[in-house]
Amino acid sequence: MAFKDTFAVMGGSGNTIALLIAIFIFSRRKDYKDFAKLSVTPAIFNISEPIIFGIPIVFNISLIIPFVLAPIFSLTVAYFATAVGLINHVVVQIPWTTPPIISGFLATGGDWRAAVLQVIIIAASVFIYLPFLRIDEKVTSDMTK
């Protein structure tokens, strides 16, 4: 559980912190950006319900796909990084509300490389979410016309 909490649910279920970053940087929709501003504080502490039900990801096929793919990618990368010795094993059970980057450092017993890996995983997850965010914005704008 500690490994999953440290590397697969950064910002909450589905690595939603990556979706928030994608919205802040790439979204053209003001309502998404406004909602992301409200959701960022809970997401820092791995609480994803505001973004899951607010955007929404639930019942939204264009966002549910990266919501599932991002954690699978994250776990795979973190597993192989641990298996080949790039980062230390997760040795400490930390509270699930510990923010990303800090959680990687603490969970691996102070290995700074785990925190760097979390940053890399979040950045890659942004690019996993990005094409699906574009599709969602297009579909939503077509529906409002």
C-alpha positions in Angstrom: 0.0 0.0 0.0 2.8 2.4 0.8 4.4 2.0 -2.7 1.0 2.6 -4.4 0.3 5.7 -2.2 3.8 7.1 -2.9 3.9 6.6 -6.7 0.4 5.9 -8.1 -2.0 8.3 -6.4 -0.1 11.6 -6.4 -2.7 14.3 -6.1 -5.3 11.6 -5.4 -6.7 8.7 -7.4 -5.6 8.7 -11.0 -2.7 11.0 -10.5 -5.1 13.9 -10.8 -2.5 16.4 -9.8 -1.2 15.9 -13.4 -4.6 16.7 -14.7 -4.7 19.9 -12.7 -1.2 20.9 -14.0 -2.4 20.1 -17.6 -5.4 22.3 -17.1 -3.4 25.2 -15.7 -0.8 25.1 -18.5 -2.7 23.9 -21.5 -6.5 24.4 -21.1 -8.3 27.1 -23.0 -11.5 26.8 -20.9 -11.9 29.4 -18.2 -14.4 27.3 -16.2 -11.8 24.4 -16.1 -9.1 26.8 -14.9 -11.4 28.3 -12.3 -12.4 24.9 -11.0 -8.7 23.7 -11.0 -7.9 26.7 -8.8 -10.4 25.4 -6.2 -9.2 21.8 -6.5 -5.5 22.4 -6.2 -5.3 22.7 -2.4 -7.0 19.4 -1.7 -5.0 17.7 -4.5 -1.7 18.7 -2.9 -2.9 16.5 0.0 -4.0 13.7 -2.3 -7.7 14.4 -2.1 -9.1 14.1 -5.6 -12.8 14.1 -5.1 -13.3 17.7 -6.1 -11.6 17.2 -9.5 -13.2 13.7 -10.0 -16.7 14.9 -9.5 -16.3 18.6 -10.5 -14.7 18.4 -14.0 -16.1 15.5 -14.0 -14.0 12.5 -14.6 -16.8 10.2 -13.6 -18.9 9.1 -16.6 -16.6 11.0 -18.9 -15.0 8.6 -21.3 -12.4 11.0 -22.6 -11.0 11.6 -19.1 -11.5 8.2 -17.5 -9.0 6.6 -19.9 -6.0 8.7 -18.7 -7.4 8.4 -15.2 -6.7 4.7 -15.4 -3.6 4.8 -17.6 -1.6 7.4 -15.6 -1.4 5.3 -12.4 -0.6 2.1 -14.4 2.3 4.0 -16.0 3.4 5.5 -12.7 3.5 2.1 -10.9 5.4 0.5 -13.8 8.0 3.2 -13.9 8.4 3.3 -10.1 8.6 -0.5 -10.0 11.4 -0.8 -12.6 13.2 2.2 -11.0 13.1 0.3 -7.7 14.0 -3.1 -9.2 17.1 -1.8 -11.0 18.2 0.2 -8.0 17.6 3.7 -9.2 15.7 4.5 -6.1 15.6 2.9 -2.6 12.8 0.6 -1.7 9.8 2.1 0.1 10.6 1.4 3.7 8.3 3.8 5.7 4.5 3.8 5.8 3.7 7.5 5.6 0.2 9.1 5.9 -1.7 9.1 2.6 -2.2 12.8 2.8 1.6 13.6 2.6 2.1 15.8 -0.5 3.9 14.4 -3.5 7.7 14.9 -3.6 7.8 15.0 0.2 6.2 11.6 0.3 8.7 10.1 -2.1 11.6 11.4 0.0 10.1 10.2 3.3 8.8 6.9 2.2 12.2 5.7 0.8 14.0 6.7 4.0 15.3 10.0 2.7 16.2 9.1 -0.9 16.1 12.3 -2.9 16.1 10.3 -6.2 12.6 9.1 -5.3 11.4 12.7 -5.0 12.9 13.4 -8.4 11.2 10.3 -9.8 7.9 11.6 -8.5 8.4 14.9 -10.4 9.3 12.9 -13.6 6.2 10.7 -13.2 4.0 13.7 -12.6 5.4 15.5 -15.7 4.9 12.3 -17.8 1.3 12.0 -16.5 0.6 15.5 -17.6 1.4 14.4 -21.1 -0.8 11.3 -20.7 -3.7 13.5 -19.7 -3.1 16.2 -22.3 -4.5 14.7 -25.5 -7.6 13.5 -23.6 -8.0 16.9 -22.1 -8.0 18.4 -25.6 -10.6 15.8 -26.7 -12.8 16.6 -23.7 -12.6 20.4 -24.3 -13.5 19.9 -28.0 -16.5 17.6 -27.1 -17.7 19.9 -24.4 -17.4 23.0 -26.6 -19.3 21.2 -29.4 -22.1 20.3 -26.9 -22.5 23.9 -25.7 -23.0 25.2 -29.3 
